[in-house]
Every structure is written in C-alpha cells, then in structure tokens.
Amino acid sequence: QCTKTFCPRCHKESHRGVSCLAFANFKQEHDEDDQQFEELLAAENFVRCPVCGVAVERDSGCNYMACFSGQCRRKTFFCYICGQRLTRNDHYAHFPEGPYRDLCANATEEEYHASRAERLDRVQASGKPAAGVWEWATSLL
C-alpha cells in the first residue's frame, strides 16, 4: 500500500499547518541549500540509510553499518559500499574478503571508488537534491 502523503490543494508533499504559498516559498529559498548539502555528502563520502535516509559517515572500522537514527534505533543494518539493507547474519557473509575491505557481494573495490566519484558528478550535474530541508525539518516536529 502507498503511504505517500501530499497536499490535496497543490499536490506537493504534505505541509500540514503551512499554507501552500508559504510552503512553496520555503522550498524555493532552501533548494540551493539542499543541493549544497547533497554535494557535501557526496564529496565527503557519506551514504544514506536505506530505510530512513539519514546521512551516515564511516570514520573507521568495517563496512557493515548500523543506523542510529530515531526511526531505525540500531535495528537497521546495511552495507556502506553498495547501500544494500543487511541482516545481523550478513556481517561477514556479504563481504567476501571481510568487512574491512572496500569489497562486497555487489561491488568490487574499483566499482566502489568509481561509484563515489560518479555520485558526486551526478549530484553536481542534477541541480536537484535527493532529500530536502523541508523533509528534515518536518521530521523534527
């Protein structure tokens, strides 16, 4: 079932308690900020949780990640290399040479490093952010 919510007046994403005009103005003012944030995430090699979309950085350690967001609460696990959602049992099974190498069942090391560069190029060229300030701000309410 679809769980997407939207405004019945302007057909944009839900903005309960805010007029359509105020919402449109907010989006227009912050689109450039969203784009700059997405470029920063790509440049600094952050990835997003496949469940909640929170930006995650691996400072050190292995590529088997747990999301600490309020939504996931360390119950969502994923591969830092390919972004695939994993189970607890995949900690070693998903990584043919161990979770400390930039290699997983879905990507070689070369593919991993190439995909990071392509992602930055794609974000910069698109001019459109993957996730917006509005979504983040309303998630705090």
Secondary structure as GFF3:
##gff-version 3
##sequence-region A 1 141
A	DSSP	alpha_helix	20	43	.	.	.	ID=ss1
A	DSSP	beta_strand	47	48	.	.	.	ID=ss2
A	DSSP	beta_strand	55	56	.	.	.	ID=ss3
A	DSSP	beta_strand	64	66	.	.	.	ID=ss4
A	DSSP	beta_strand	77	79	.	.	.	ID=ss5
A	DSSP	beta_strand	85	86	.	.	.	ID=ss6
A	DSSP	alpha_helix	90	93	.	.	.	ID=ss7
A	DSSP	alpha_helix	109	126	.	.	.	ID=ss8
A	DSSP	alpha_helix	133	139	.	.	.	ID=ss9
###
